[in-house]
Amino acid sequence: MVPDFISDGPKPATPATVLLKISTIPTIAVWDEGSPYTLVGPDFLEKFRDQGLVLQPLAEALTSANGTPMLVHGWVTVKLELPGKTVVHPVVVTHHLGHQCLLGGDLKSLYGVIVDPHSKSWYWKNISNLRIPFHNSEKPVDVNTVNFVNR
C-alpha cells in the first residue's frame, strides 16, 4: 500500500528562504546546500559600485548545478545582516542567477548555520534559543527599486 502523501504525486519542499540585507540592500536569499560560495546576481553589480565597493577577480571557474559554466564578475566582501547576527563575508557576483542570492556552504560552515527543512526554520549553532522560520513571501524584493540610505 502506498501512503497518501506519495500516491498524490510529488510536492515541492518549502524553499529555505531568509530576508536579509546585503551591504544595506534588502534581499530575499535561499540557503543552498549545493553552492560552495555565497552568490548574488547581476543586479548587485551596479549597487555595489555605487557604494564604492570594488570587485576582485575570482581565480577559479564556476559551474551551475547542471554543469553550465557561470560567468562571474568577481567577488567582494560585504556586510550581511541576517536575523540574529551580522557578519562580514565575501559574495561572488554572477552574470545570471535564478535568485537574488544563494547563501552557500561557505557561509553555513564558517558561521555555524543549521537549516532544518522539517521545521521549516534555520538557526545559528551558537544561538540555540533562536529559530528563524523560512521567509514566506509571494513577491520577492525587487533590488532595482531599493532606495539607499547612507549612514
C-alpha positions as CSV (number, residue, x, y, z in Angstrom):
1,M,0.0,0.0,0.0
2,V,1.3,3.4,-1.0
3,P,0.9,6.2,1.6
4,D,-1.5,9.1,0.5
5,F,1.3,11.6,0.5
6,I,3.2,9.6,-2.1
7,S,0.2,8.5,-4.2
8,D,-1.0,12.1,-4.6
9,G,2.2,12.9,-6.6
10,P,5.3,14.9,-5.9
11,K,5.0,18.0,-3.7
12,P,7.7,20.7,-3.6
13,A,9.6,21.4,-0.4
14,T,9.3,24.8,1.2
15,P,12.2,26.9,0.0
16,A,14.7,27.6,2.7
17,T,14.5,31.4,2.3
18,V,15.6,34.2,4.5
19,L,15.1,38.0,4.4
20,L,18.4,39.8,5.0
21,K,20.4,42.9,4.0
22,I,23.4,42.6,1.8
23,S,25.5,45.8,2.2
24,T,22.2,47.6,3.2
25,I,20.3,46.1,0.2
26,P,17.1,44.3,1.3
27,T,17.3,40.8,-0.2
28,I,15.5,37.5,-0.2
29,A,18.0,34.7,-0.3
30,V,17.9,30.9,-0.4
31,W,20.0,28.7,1.8
32,D,21.7,26.5,-0.9
33,E,23.2,23.2,0.3
34,G,24.9,22.7,-3.1
35,S,26.6,26.0,-3.6
36,P,30.2,26.2,-2.3
37,Y,30.0,30.0,-2.4
38,T,27.5,32.7,-1.4
39,L,26.3,34.1,-4.8
40,V,24.4,37.2,-5.8
41,G,23.0,38.1,-9.2
42,P,23.9,40.9,-11.6
43,D,21.5,43.4,-10.1
44,F,24.0,43.8,-7.3
45,L,26.9,44.8,-9.6
46,E,25.9,48.4,-10.0
47,K,24.6,48.7,-6.4
48,F,28.0,47.6,-5.1
49,R,29.8,50.0,-7.4
50,D,27.5,52.9,-6.3
51,Q,28.6,52.1,-2.7
52,G,32.3,52.3,-3.7
53,L,32.9,48.6,-3.4
54,V,35.5,47.1,-5.8
55,L,35.1,43.6,-7.1
56,Q,38.1,41.3,-7.1
57,P,38.7,38.7,-9.7
58,L,37.7,35.1,-8.8
59,A,40.6,32.8,-9.5
60,E,38.5,29.7,-10.4
61,A,35.8,28.9,-12.9
62,L,32.3,28.2,-11.5
63,T,29.6,25.9,-13.0
64,S,25.9,25.7,-12.2
65,A,24.3,22.6,-10.8
66,N,23.6,21.3,-14.3
67,G,27.3,21.8,-15.4
68,T,26.8,25.0,-17.4
69,P,29.8,27.4,-16.9
70,M,28.8,30.5,-15.0
71,L,30.0,34.0,-16.0
72,V,31.5,35.6,-12.9
73,H,32.0,39.4,-12.5
74,G,34.1,38.9,-9.4
75,W,33.8,38.9,-5.6
76,V,33.5,41.4,-2.9
77,T,33.4,41.4,0.9
78,V,30.2,42.8,2.3
79,K,28.1,43.1,5.5
80,L,25.3,40.5,5.7
81,E,22.6,41.5,8.2
82,L,20.8,38.2,9.0
83,P,18.3,37.6,11.7
84,G,20.2,37.1,15.0
85,K,23.7,38.0,13.6
86,T,25.5,40.4,11.3
87,V,28.6,39.1,9.6
88,V,31.2,40.3,7.1
89,H,31.5,37.7,4.3
90,P,32.6,37.5,0.7
91,V,30.0,37.2,-2.0
92,V,30.5,36.2,-5.7
93,V,28.7,38.3,-8.2
94,T,27.5,36.3,-11.2
95,H,26.1,37.3,-14.6
96,H,22.9,35.2,-14.2
97,L,21.3,33.7,-11.1
98,G,17.8,32.4,-10.7
99,H,17.5,34.1,-7.2
100,Q,18.7,37.4,-5.8
101,C,21.1,35.5,-3.6
102,L,22.2,32.0,-2.8
103,L,23.6,31.6,0.7
104,G,26.2,28.9,0.2
105,G,28.0,26.2,2.2
106,D,30.9,28.7,2.8
107,L,28.6,30.9,5.0
108,K,26.9,27.9,6.7
109,S,30.1,26.2,7.7
110,L,32.0,29.3,8.7
111,Y,29.3,30.7,10.9
112,G,27.6,27.5,12.0
113,V,24.2,27.7,10.4
114,I,21.8,24.7,10.6
115,V,18.9,24.6,8.1
116,D,16.1,22.3,9.3
117,P,13.6,21.7,6.4
118,H,11.4,19.6,8.7
119,S,10.6,22.5,11.0
120,K,10.9,25.0,8.1
121,S,13.4,27.0,10.0
122,W,17.1,27.7,10.4
123,Y,19.3,28.7,13.3
124,W,22.9,29.6,14.4
125,K,24.6,26.8,16.3
126,N,25.8,29.2,19.0
127,I,22.4,30.8,19.5
128,S,20.3,27.8,20.4
129,N,17.2,29.7,21.6
130,L,16.7,31.5,18.3
131,R,14.9,29.6,15.5
132,I,14.2,31.6,12.4
133,P,11.3,30.4,10.2
134,F,11.8,30.4,6.5
135,H,10.8,33.7,5.0
136,N,7.4,33.3,3.2
137,S,6.7,35.9,0.5
138,E,4.8,35.5,-2.7
139,K,6.5,38.6,-4.1
140,P,10.3,38.8,-3.9
141,V,12.0,42.1,-3.1
142,D,12.9,43.9,-6.3
143,V,16.5,45.1,-5.9
144,N,16.0,47.5,-8.8
145,T,13.7,49.6,-6.6
146,V,15.8,49.7,-3.4
147,N,16.4,53.1,-2.0
148,F,19.8,53.6,-0.3
149,V,20.2,55.3,3.0
150,N,23.8,56.3,3.6
151,R,24.8,56.3,7.3
